[in-house]
Amino acid sequence: MLASPWEWRWPDGGCSPGLVGGISALNPGAMTEAITSIPLADYFQPLERGRNPESIYVGVMLLILAAGTMLVRRGGNPITIALTLTGLLGVSITLDGINQLFNQLPMHHLLWPLRFLGVASFMLLLALLWRVQGWRHAYPLFVLPALLLLGLDNAGSLQLVHLREPRQNIIGASHSLARSTGWRVATLDLSRWGSTPTYLFSSLGGREQVFGWAYQGASTARTVAALNEAIEMGDINYLIDRLDLLGVDDVAIHPDLPNGKAIAQSLAAGGFQQTYSSAELSLYHRDGGPRALAVDRTAIGIGNGAQNLAYLFPQIILGTSAKIDEYDLRDLTKYRLLVLSGFTWRDREKAEDLVKEVMAAGVRVVIDLTGVQEDPVARIPRFLGVWGERIILAKESIRISGSNKTYALRPFEGEDELWYTITPQNLSGETLSMNYLGEETSVLGYIEQQGYKAWFLGLNLPYLARLNHDPTAIDLLAEVLQLEPGRRQDYRSIPLTDYQADQDGYRFEYQMDAPETLLVPLAYHDGAYVTIDGLEGRLQSFEHLVAFEAPAGEHTVEVRLAPSRYHMSGWGICGLSLAILLFSHVRRKR
């Protein structure tokens, strides 16, 4: 039981931990809010399944009979007792109230209760049938009516046993894909079409796909989930930019998609044409093929919080790792701007030294201490001698001042009545400040190291600006970042010829006149490596995708996956678990 969660992750058969990619890569708080709980009364409404075949219903008779068998000793054994208790526990953690208790446990955001409701109810049914077979002679007048009531209670579930006809609009769009030339298709439906496009767009349309934010092990979960969030929040420029980054040549749009018209207009402006239309689907296409992209060296963001700035300033490309000291000085100094937000490190001293060297190289550095790893003693975020002091703001307009001007920021939106944030302290100078409890506190300031500055943002300003799209806040950020809001990256495509994708990895050829850092929209995993003409190359990763230093000329590249530390540790845990089970079995036999 303890070892079973470690078997969910690796797609090639290894028993590796389910702690990488998929929902495990997303914010635990957000995942907790998405966990569904069921009122107890819903499990005692046998007619609900008849009205709605897909409603969540375990069976009132199953619950009553399973719980009742625990009061009878006849026919019981350790296995049936264990099955019944485990099944009842699996059902109970889906209930309001008990689910809140479950949400306090470690890793609860990975173990969604509804995922286990099916196996929990099966355990109850198996235990019940196991026990009643020993009762058929002792209690014949009870067994037959009980089984009859159990069957009637679950008769409505028979409606679920069928093959759903595929949507004709999905089939039509798939045929349209097959008649055109393209590489990837993105399905913008916020899961409203279910899994049908996942199968048909590849089997009939012949396209690779952009999907899978919740697939356990999907290393691109954050990238794909960010597309959905951009759709809902109206960050259209970011959405179109990242679709380009992911190699998308076809986009399927659901008619009820938030901001769907604005997305369609932006696609048309970017060279897409509508090739299929129905009442339930619109398909936009442009000709294309497998390609790599020359990395834009404008700005790089490191840390989970940098995503908020990327929504507003799509020119910021995000590093895959949130740990600063995992980056190379040679790579960081190629950018004009380095943004740090929600970042961490392995060794703070090394991370600080690296940032100082980046500053000395003339790179503009902007730091937001929100979500930064806390000092273990002071319990506050601290970096480069600057610390974040916690403050609490009311849900009202925020007035800040600087450069002989006063700015009024919109109040934050949402249900919360208070804004918990931080303000940077111990700065060399301030450019923006606000009055807090009668004292001036920093909103934007800097420290100076050998004539070079690192800028520090307060108030969680990137998230505030992104939350309410306040033009004043966005303009202030644009000034400190020296970037144009909404401007997309200038991608330069490098065609990939002889492109092959199979279970062993990817193989392709390219030709360039000068060396470049190429980003290939292939998912990056721990253990990935690249070979160029048979020689191992230097691999990097941005946006959870593969990037490598590509020499000039014509070359053959292979991207493969070697067993990672997760893979090997998973096999070790599985082996240990098997040994314990065998030992227990042999000992019991003796």
Secondary structure, DSSP 8 states (H G I E B T S, - for coil): --SGGGGSS-TTS----S-SSGGGGS-HHHHHHH---B-GGGGG-TTHHHH-TTS----HHHHHHHHHHTT--TT--HHHHHHHHHHHHHHHTTBTTHHHHHTTSTTTTTS-GGGGHHHHHHHHHHHHHHHHTTTTTT-HHHHHHHHHHHHHHTGGGGGGSS-----HHHHHHHHHHHTS--SEEEEESTTTTTTHHHHHHHHTT--EEE--TTSTT-TTHHHHHHHHHHHHHT-HHHHHHHHHHTTEEEEEE-TT-TTHHHHHHHHHHTT-EEEEE-SS-EEEE----SEEEE---SEEEESTTHHHHHHH-TTEEEBS-SBGGGS-HHHHTTSSEEEEES-B-S-HHHHHHHHHHHHHTT-EEEEE-TT--B-TTT-SBEETTEEEEEEEEESS-EEEEETTEEEEE----SS-SEEEEEEEES-SEEEEEEEETTEEEEEEEEEEETTEEEEEE-TTHHHHHHHHT-HHHHHHHHHHHT--TT-----EEEE-EEEEEETTEEEEEEEESS-EEEEEEEE--TTEEEEETTEE--EEEETTEEEEEE-SEEEEEEEEE---HHHHHHHHHHHHHHHHHHHHHHHHH-
